[in-house]
Amino acid sequence: MLRNLLLSMLLSSVVISNVIAAEMPDIPAINPDEGRLGEVRRVDDPTEFKVCADPDNMPYSNSKQEGFEDKIAEVLAKELGKKLSYQYAYYRQGFLRNTLNANRCDYVMSTTSDNDSMRTSVPYYRSGYVFVYRKSSGYNITDWNAPDLRKGIIGIIGQSPPTRPLADNNLMGNARPYRLQRDLNFPPSQLIDDLAKGDIDVAIVWGPIAGYFVKKSSVPLVMNPIPEYEDKNVKGKENWNISIGVRNKDKARAEALNKAIANRQADIDKILEEYGIPHSPVVVGDSLEKKAREKSVGEKVDKPI
């Protein structure tokens, strides 16, 4: 009975995804039978740079290829002499299963460098979480001890790494949590939009999302990096190396990608700057999983979102 219920839920989610896709002509619907025995399966094309991407997740990507990931993919595809193409799916539960692991595409443009569900490239940038607040508030927030953090409502993604120092500093009473898995009824800018409207007083956001929407905001906003916290608690790690993911078996693809990144790093950095993405030098060998095992064996570590 449970198996039938789970199967029914899975089929329903596929139907919903395909209905949404059908309403957006640039997004091909995913066939749930693709790859099954006796059914059609994509044949790998060595001339193709096929990216697994979200059709509506700026500043990363969209179906019009306007995101910074789209622009970086374009640079790398050109460097590798490949034609750029996409398989779109919403970046939600099951994304990897239905895209990369189903062989429908070959590259996931942004993932943490120590993500063991994929083989990851060399890091091509590093970013972290930030405090954001309205300039008119007069706040001065650069760390968790700032008195101004206790004056208003703090918007934060539930279960994201900054919730750990937020709790450790007894600030949960000020928090307004937002969903870890984005509600597709709201734009990716939801948290910054609410800050600009005055619904919250401080936003704690992953840097690439904050930087892009702060730059576009008609309300003047201040953005400050959150100090690293992993030495106090590994679950509160704020800064992450970011890589491109391929399937674990795709060693040759990853090696070619590493060379392309090295050759075009200056172009990648320029794109990050154009989109307002806060970034810092990559820390070679940085691995939260390794540190987590050393400090707290068996603890689950939250990744950025």
ChimeraX attribute file (.defattr): number of C-alpha atoms within 10 A of each C-alpha:
attribute: neighborCount
match mode: 1-to-1
recipient: residues
	/A:1	6
	/A:2	7
	/A:3	8
	/A:4	9
	/A:5	10
	/A:6	11
	/A:7	12
	/A:8	12
	/A:9	12
	/A:10	14
	/A:11	13
	/A:12	12
	/A:13	13
	/A:14	17
	/A:15	16
	/A:16	12
	/A:17	15
	/A:18	19
	/A:19	12
	/A:20	14
	/A:21	19
	/A:22	13
	/A:23	10
	/A:24	13
	/A:25	10
	/A:26	13
	/A:27	19
	/A:28	14
	/A:29	20
	/A:30	18
	/A:31	12
	/A:32	14
	/A:33	11
	/A:34	16
	/A:35	14
	/A:36	10
	/A:37	8
	/A:38	8
	/A:39	8
	/A:40	11
	/A:41	14
	/A:42	11
	/A:43	8
	/A:44	12
	/A:45	10
	/A:46	10
	/A:47	12
	/A:48	17
	/A:49	22
	/A:50	24
	/A:51	24
	/A:52	27
	/A:53	28
	/A:54	21
	/A:55	23
	/A:56	21
	/A:57	20
	/A:58	21
	/A:59	22
	/A:60	24
	/A:61	20
	/A:62	20
	/A:63	20
	/A:64	10
	/A:65	18
	/A:66	15
	/A:67	20
	/A:68	25
	/A:69	24
	/A:70	21
	/A:71	18
	/A:72	22
	/A:73	23
	/A:74	17
	/A:75	20
	/A:76	23
	/A:77	21
	/A:78	14
	/A:79	15
	/A:80	16
	/A:81	12
	/A:82	16
	/A:83	14
	/A:84	17
	/A:85	15
	/A:86	22
	/A:87	22
	/A:88	26
	/A:89	23
	/A:90	18
	/A:91	16
	/A:92	13
	/A:93	9
	/A:94	13
	/A:95	17
	/A:96	19
	/A:97	11
	/A:98	21
	/A:99	21
	/A:100	22
	/A:101	17
	/A:102	17
	/A:103	19
	/A:104	23
	/A:105	25
	/A:106	23
	/A:107	25
	/A:108	23
	/A:109	22
	/A:110	18
	/A:111	19
	/A:112	21
	/A:113	25
	/A:114	21
	/A:115	16
	/A:116	11
	/A:117	12
	/A:118	22
	/A:119	19
	/A:120	29
	/A:121	25
	/A:122	20
	/A:123	24
	/A:124	21
	/A:125	22
	/A:126	21
	/A:127	21
	/A:128	21
	/A:129	28
	/A:130	26
	/A:131	26
	/A:132	28
	/A:133	26
	/A:134	21
	/A:135	13
	/A:136	10
	/A:137	12
	/A:138	10
	/A:139	18
	/A:140	15
	/A:141	20
	/A:142	17
	/A:143	15
	/A:144	18
	/A:145	10
	/A:146	12
	/A:147	11
	/A:148	16
	/A:149	21
	/A:150	17
	/A:151	12
	/A:152	12
	/A:153	20
	/A:154	25
	/A:155	24
	/A:156	25
	/A:157	23
	/A:158	16
	/A:159	17
	/A:160	25
	/A:161	26
	/A:162	26
	/A:163	20
	/A:164	19
	/A:165	21
	/A:166	20
	/A:167	12
	/A:168	14
	/A:169	11
	/A:170	11
	/A:171	16
	/A:172	17
	/A:173	11
	/A:174	18
	/A:175	22
	/A:176	16
	/A:177	16
	/A:178	16
	/A:179	11
	/A:180	14
	/A:181	12
	/A:182	17
	/A:183	12
	/A:184	11
	/A:185	6
	/A:186	9
	/A:187	13
	/A:188	18
	/A:189	17
	/A:190	14
	/A:191	25
	/A:192	26
	/A:193	18
	/A:194	15
	/A:195	21
	/A:196	21
	/A:197	12
	/A:198	13
	/A:199	15
	/A:200	22
	/A:201	22
	/A:202	33
	/A:203	26
	/A:204	26
	/A:205	26
	/A:206	25
	/A:207	27
	/A:208	24
	/A:209	24
	/A:210	25
	/A:211	23
	/A:212	22
	/A:213	22
	/A:214	24
	/A:215	15
	/A:216	13
	/A:217	13
	/A:218	9
	/A:219	15
	/A:220	13
	/A:221	19
	/A:222	19
	/A:223	24
	/A:224	17
	/A:225	21
	/A:226	22
	/A:227	16
	/A:228	18
	/A:229	17
	/A:230	18
	/A:231	11
	/A:232	11
	/A:233	16
	/A:234	23
	/A:235	24
	/A:236	22
	/A:237	25
	/A:238	24
	/A:239	27
	/A:240	25
	/A:241	25
	/A:242	22
	/A:243	24
	/A:244	24
	/A:245	27
	/A:246	25
	/A:247	20
	/A:248	13
	/A:249	10
	/A:250	14
	/A:251	14
	/A:252	9
	/A:253	16
	/A:254	21
	/A:255	13
	/A:256	12
	/A:257	23
	/A:258	19
	/A:259	16
	/A:260	17
	/A:261	23
	/A:262	13
	/A:263	13
	/A:264	15
	/A:265	17
	/A:266	10
	/A:267	15
	/A:268	22
	/A:269	15
	/A:270	12
	/A:271	18
	/A:272	20
	/A:273	15
	/A:274	11
	/A:275	19
	/A:276	21
	/A:277	24
	/A:278	23
	/A:279	20
	/A:280	13
	/A:281	11
	/A:282	17
	/A:283	13
	/A:284	9
	/A:285	11
	/A:286	14
	/A:287	15
	/A:288	22
	/A:289	18
	/A:290	13
	/A:291	14
	/A:292	18
	/A:293	14
	/A:294	10
	/A:295	13
	/A:296	15
	/A:297	11
	/A:298	9
	/A:299	12
	/A:300	12
	/A:301	17
	/A:302	16
	/A:303	17
	/A:304	22
	/A:305	16
